[in-house]
């Protein structure tokens, strides 16, 4: 931080933590103790009265309006992602650990936090897919590339084709879906904006090639009417009847965009939705087995019938 930022930082920190010492201020501000002494002297010359209470540290004689500090990009991302990761990885040695601790020091410097709230925060766990250390490093590299605005060079495994390909990708967004993390970015190999599951990257490195997200790309538009994460070009309208036994669970399900619900007299439920995620929608619907009947479109109903007949034939052998 520059001189002016440091002066405000010292002022607000002493206000919120009376008794803080010069070495403690120096550590938080990333400055020398000698610089802290000079800054406090300058504040005193400006009429801001700071008193040294023996060996206890500094305190303000008058109260001043608190000025919030500024978090760096890595600290902000660490605060956003670290609680999610803490439920699935060991905290010690995690790539975000130091940035998280630095950010939390700045936050706790400015806000009085009840100890009970701190303990409550430790009781909340949000889990995503289990990552190994290699995947942790891949995620760190992706985030570094997003911060720096540079493309990544990588090897990516395409599950459907069982194919490992070398690619250059401009990383646009990291998006969580269904317990997994996905990277949405421009693939130079396919010359299109695609979605990549983070766990399928085998290697990754930052390049020196800068990129910017085009004005014609909007993330909300890209994900509009996508059932899961895979964005397809064609929109398909599905009508499904769910039995009364599962109707309440269908209404309770959390949707990224809300389908139309029609309650039937017998307690069953009609769901009507237009989506660009046909494959993922049908996979979701089929988990309800006999309690879900696809009514429209007829093309997909016929495909399901053929699939179910094949299943019956297997079980009748």
N, C-alpha and C positions, 0 to 999 in steps of 0.2 A: 504494500500500500504506500501511496505517496505521503508527503508531509502533512497535507491538510486532512487526508483520511485518517492518518495516525493520531492527529490531535483530537478529532471527534471521537475516535475509537477510545483513546485514553479517558476522555471526559465521560463518555457514557459507561465505560467499564467501571470506573471508580464510583460512579453514581449507583450502579447496580450491585457492585461488590465492594462495599466499604471495607477497608483493611487490606486490599490487595497490594502486593509489594512491587517494587520496580522490576525485579527479576521475573516475576510472574507476568507483568505487563509486557516486558520485552519478549518473552516466549510467545505470548498470544499474538503480538503485533508483528513478530518476525523481525525485530530490531534489536540493537544492542542496548544494554542497560544505560550506557552513557547517553544514547539518543533519547531514552525515556526521561532521564534527568533534565536534559536540555528542553524537551517538549513541555514538561511540567513547569519549568521556569518561564517559558514563553507564555503558557496559559495564565500563570500568575501575573505576568506583566500586562496581560490583556484584561485584568480585573477579575479573573475567575479564581476564587480562593480555594486552594487545595492544601489541606493540612496533613502533616505527617504525624501519626499517633505513635510516637516512640518506635518500637520495633514491630508494631502491628501492621503498619502500612498506611496507605493514603485514604483520605476521605474528603468529601466536598463539604464546605461550610454552608453553601447554598445549593438548592435543588435546581436542576436544569432539565429541559425537555429531552427525552431520550431520542437519539438518532439511530435508526437501524443500520447494522453493518451490511456489507455486500458479500454475498457468497460467490465463489468461483464456479465455473461450469461443472468441474469434476465434483465439487462439494455438493452442488444441487442434485446432480445425478446420483451421487452416493446416497443422499438422503432419500431420494425417490426409490432406488432399487435395493439398497442394502437391507431394509427390513424384510423385503420379499425373499432375498437370498438367505437371510439368517436362519430361516426355517429349514433350509435344505443343505447347507454347507457349514463346515466348521468356521467360526468367526476368525480365529487366529490365523493370520497369514493370508486372508482373503485380499484380492487386489484392491477392493474398495475400503479396506479397514482404516488406513491412515487418513484418507479423504473424509470418511465418515466421522472419525474422531475429531478432526480439525473443524468440520462444520458444526458438530455438536458443541464444541467448546465455544464457538462464536454465539450459537443460539443460547446456550445456558448462561453465557456472560450477560445477556441482555434481558432474559426473562427469569423470574423466580418460579421454579418448578417444584411443586409439592412432591416429596419423596414417594408418596403413595401413587402418584401419577407415573413416576418413572418406573416403579415396579409393575404397574398395570400394563405399561407399554411392552414389557418383557413377556407378558402373558398372551400377547396377540401374535399369531403366526399365520403367514400367508405363504402357501407352498406352490411352487411351480415344479417343473420336471426336475428330477434329480440330476445334478451336473457333476461331472468329474473335474479334476483340476485342469485338464486340457480344455474342456468346454468353458470353464471360468476364464481362462486366458483368451479364448476366442471372443467371448463377450466383451472383455476389456478392450481388445483390439478394435472391435466394431464401434464401441463407444468413443474410443480415441479418434477413430476416423470420422465419426459424426461431429465431434467437437472441432476437429481441425479442418473439416470440409474436404477430405481427400478420399479418393477411391481406394478399394481394397483389392488385393490380388489373392485368390483363394482357390482351393480345391473343394468342390461341392458334390455330394452324393445324391443323385436323383433316385428315390426309392422305386418309383414306378418302372423306370428303365434299368434299374440296377447298374447305374453308370456313374463313374467318377470323372468329372470334367474340370478343367482349369478355366477360371473365369475372372473377369474384372468387373467389379460391382461398385456403383455409386450408392453408398448407404443412406437411405432417406429416413426411415423410421424403424424403431423397435416396437413391436406390438405384441402384448400377451393375448393368447387365445387358448382356451381349453387346457390350461396347465402348462402350455409351452410358450417359448419366446420365438417370435418370427421377425426376420429382417425384410423390410420392403425396400427395394432399391432398383436402380436401372442396371440391367445386365447387358454388358457390351457384347457378349457372345450371342445372345438372342435378340439384341436391339429392342428391348422392351422392358417395362417396369414389371418385375416379378416378385413373388413371395418365397422366402427361403426359411426353412426351419433351422434354428441356430444349432441344434444338436447334430445336423447333417454336414456341417463344415468340418473338413479333415485338416485343413491348414489355412492360415490367413496371415497376410502381411500388409502393412500400410504402404501405399505408393506416394509419389510426390505429385500426382495428378489431381489438381483442384477440380471441384465440381460445384454446381449450384442446382438447386431444385427449380425446375422450370415453372414459370407462372401458370402454365396450363395444367400442372399437376396439383390436385387437391386431395389430401388423404381421406377426408370425409366422403368425397365423391368416389374415390377408389374403393372404399369399403362399403359404399351404399348398397343395400340389399344383398350383401354377402352373408350367407348363413353362418359360416365359420370363419375361415381366413382365406380360402382359395377363391379368387375372383375370376369368374367365368364371363365371357362376352355376352352370351345369350341369357335373356331373362325368361324364366319359366314360372307360370302360375300353378300352384298345387292346391288341391282341395283334398283334405284328409278327414275321415270320421274317426274319432277316438271314442272308445266305449265309456260308459258312465264310471267304470272302475278306475280309469286313469284320467278322466276329464279334469279333475281338480289339480292333478300334477302338471298337466299341460298348461293350465292357466298360471300355475305357480312358477313355471320355468322362466328363467331370465333370458330375454331375447335382446339382441343388438338392435333390432328394429321390430316394432310390434305387429304381429299378424292380426287378421280379422278373426274374431271368435263369434260363433253362432251357437247358442244353446238349443238343443233339440228337446222335444217333449219327453222322450224316454230317458233323459239324463245324459245322453251322449253329447259330444261336442264336435262341431265342424270347425276346422282350422283352414283358413284361406290365406295364402301368402305368395307373393311374387319375389323370387330370389334369383341371384346370379351364382348360386352355389348348389346346383342340382345334386351333385355327388354327395356332398356333405349333408344336405337336407335329407336325402333318402337314407343315408346311413343313420342319421339321428332318428328318423321315423321308424326304421325297422327294429330298433331296440325295444319297441313296445309290442312286437310280435302280433298275436291275434287281436290285440286291443286297438290296432291301427289299421284302417282300410283306406288305401289310396283310391279316390274316386276319379280324379282328373289330374293330369291329362291322360287320355286313353293310351297313348303311346307308352308311357312309363308304367301304366297299370298292366299292360300286356307283358312288358319286360319283367315286372315283378312276378306275374303269374308263372311265366316260364322258369324263373329262378326258384320259386316255391315248389313247382312240380318236380324240378330236379332234386330238391332237398327231400321231398316225399319219396322219390324213387330210391334215394340212398338209404333212407330209414326202412324201406320196405324190402330191401334185399335179404 
